[in-house]
Amino acid sequence: MRAILAAQPRRVTIVDNFLSADPANVPEHPAVRLVIGSITDDRILRDLDDDIDYAFHLACYHGNQSSIHDPLADHENNTLTTLKLFERLKDIKSLKKVVYSAAGCAVAAKTFDGATATMEDAPVSLFHDSPYSISKLIGEMYGNYYFTRYGLPFVKARFQNVYGPGEILGAGRWRGTRETVWRNVTPTFIWKALHGEALPVENGGIATRDFIFVEDMARGLIACALRGAPGEIYNLGSGEETTILQLAERVNSLTGNAAPIGLKPARDWDRSGQRFADTSKARDQLGFVASVGHEEGLKRTVAWTKGNQDRILRCVMQHAEHLPEVRAYFKMDLS
């Protein structure tokens, strides 16, 4: 959002029901109009401006574990959102581009035997680990349909593992699992490391991910909007494979955490063990290359976490009834 505001748009409309986000992340700016609610709400859809230039569809039900716990909620927030939004956008004649947040995890091969870079045209399995993964692929299919049937200028941005300042543990409402608080691996590791805790590393840390810094992702999304070809797919990632054990070691080093890494069993639902993206298409066609290295990105995320501990703790503590362990953080000091 801040990257878009830097381009001085005449107006930016944000629609968010804050199911997994916090209003504190919405910038105060005269060009920003915040609509609180779901994009599935017919009234909200009806009231959208008819002269939209660009639409970024980032709504989802965060994330895999929550979708396994409640597939119907995932459908409501991760599938129906897409269908209803595209049905509304197809009638907006001024629309130059719709950028959809697709998921790299839904396409990558299910393997722990060594990954190769996933291409945009990689074959897609019909067997998936979570409703979230299924929903993200259905979103691509709906977008392809509206592109071919109505000419919706639809571009798919396949997200890799985004991390960085602004991701708040516990943001939003309780979604039925511990992952409501311990949502993504990077902010979880940083928070626990700053509190001197053992970082929970599953399956020996052999899983790999393609980590992309949030500011790079924002640039990639804007590149998709400005230069992406309708109907096309672009991997937005670093193109570098990092093991979860490497991530834990880097976080411990940057935070000075002396606690030994806490090895845990493999997650019983997760077969998407090792993956990273081929980013050559985004480089060649969009001119997009991630510029923030993993070490630098982690340093900036650690600094942001230290400076926003009260904000994070407020969001974490709203789930203390469901996750009593978080009450211990009241007695700790990050400084």
ABEGO torsion letter per residue (X at the ends): XAAAAAAGBABBBBBBAGAABBAAABBBBAABBBBBEBAABAAAAAABBAABABBBBABBBOBAAAAAABAAAAAAAAAAAAAAAAAAAAABAABABBBBBBBAAAABBBBAAEBBBBBAABBBBABBABAAAAAAAAAAAAAAAAAAAAGBBBBBBBBBBBBEBGBBBGBEBBAGBAAAABABAAAAAAAAAAAGBBBBBBGGGABBBBBBBAAAAAAAAAAAAAABBBGBBBBBBAGBBBBAAAAAAAAAAAAGBABBBBBBBBBAABABABBBBBAAAAAAAAGBBBABBAAAAAAAAAAAAAAAAAAAAAAAAAAAAABAAAAAAAABBAX
